[in-house]
Amino acid sequence: MKIPKVAAILFLCFTILFGCSNETIQNLPISQKATEIENLINQAKWDKAVHEADLIQGLYKDNEWKYQLYGDETEYNNLNEEIRKLKVSLKERDKTEAKLNIVMIENCIESLYFR
């Protein structure tokens, strides 16, 4: 019995769309780095936190094409903007603003994968 191409494509699309969960998103490198940065901020290790933010920027650039597939231009540009804001707040050693940027980065990641 032959499976129609349309049915196979639909099955693949649904598998990809519904295969994402909170657990897998929390395991994404950017989300893991954001958690690391939050821990470094709490320990007042600002230089290491800035280094980790640079790594997040590199991860974003390496995976930008994936984000373009997952979301619209506004969503992945917002992620890039929040990463840049995080870097600035870390260089200024602004704990409150840096934590806010981390939350926004995680929100941008969720919106890319769930909307």
C-alpha positions in Angstrom: 0.0 0.0 0.0 1.4 3.3 -1.0 1.1 6.4 1.3 0.1 9.5 -0.6 2.8 12.2 -0.6 0.4 14.8 1.0 -0.3 12.5 3.9 3.4 11.9 4.5 4.2 15.6 4.4 1.4 16.4 6.8 2.5 13.7 9.2 6.1 15.1 9.1 4.8 18.6 9.8 2.7 17.5 12.7 5.5 15.5 14.1 7.8 18.5 14.0 5.2 20.9 15.4 4.1 18.8 18.3 7.5 17.3 19.0 8.6 20.4 20.9 8.0 20.6 24.6 9.2 22.7 27.5 11.7 20.1 28.4 13.4 20.1 25.1 13.4 23.9 24.9 15.0 24.2 28.3 17.8 21.9 26.9 18.5 24.3 24.0 22.0 25.8 24.3 20.9 29.4 24.5 18.4 28.6 27.3 21.1 26.7 29.2 23.6 29.5 28.7 21.0 32.0 30.0 20.5 29.9 33.1 24.3 29.8 33.6 24.5 33.6 33.2 21.8 34.0 35.9 23.8 31.9 38.3 27.0 33.9 37.5 25.1 37.1 38.1 24.0 35.8 41.5 27.6 35.0 42.3 28.8 38.5 41.1 31.1 36.9 38.4 30.5 39.6 35.9 33.5 38.8 33.6 32.4 35.2 33.2 28.9 36.3 32.6 30.0 38.6 29.8 31.9 35.8 28.2 28.9 33.5 28.4 26.8 36.3 26.8 29.3 36.4 23.9 28.9 32.7 23.5 25.1 33.1 23.4 25.6 35.7 20.6 27.7 33.2 18.7 25.0 30.5 19.2 22.4 32.9 17.9 24.4 33.7 14.8 25.2 30.0 14.1 21.5 29.1 14.4 19.8 32.2 13.0 18.7 30.3 9.9 16.8 27.8 12.2 15.1 30.7 14.0 14.1 32.1 10.6 12.3 28.8 9.9 10.6 28.6 13.3 9.3 32.1 13.6 8.7 35.3 11.9 11.2 38.1 11.5 10.0 40.0 14.6 10.5 37.0 16.8 14.0 36.1 15.9 15.0 39.8 15.7 13.6 40.3 19.2 15.8 37.4 20.4 18.9 39.0 18.9 18.0 42.4 20.4 17.5 40.9 23.9 20.9 39.2 23.6 22.5 42.5 22.8 20.7 44.2 25.7 21.9 41.5 28.0 25.5 42.0 26.9 25.2 45.8 27.7 23.6 45.2 31.1 26.3 42.7 32.0 29.0 45.2 31.0 27.3 47.8 33.2 27.0 45.3 36.0 23.2 46.0 36.3 21.9 42.9 38.1 18.2 43.8 37.8 18.3 44.6 34.1 20.4 41.6 33.3 17.9 39.3 34.9 15.1 41.0 33.1 17.0 40.4 29.8 17.4 36.7 30.6 13.7 36.4 31.2 13.1 38.1 27.9 15.5 35.8 26.0 13.7 32.8 27.4 10.4 34.3 26.4 11.7 34.9 22.9 12.8 31.3 22.6 9.4 30.1 23.7 7.7 32.3 21.2 9.9 31.0 18.4 9.0 27.4 19.2 5.4 27.6 20.3 3.8 30.4 18.2 
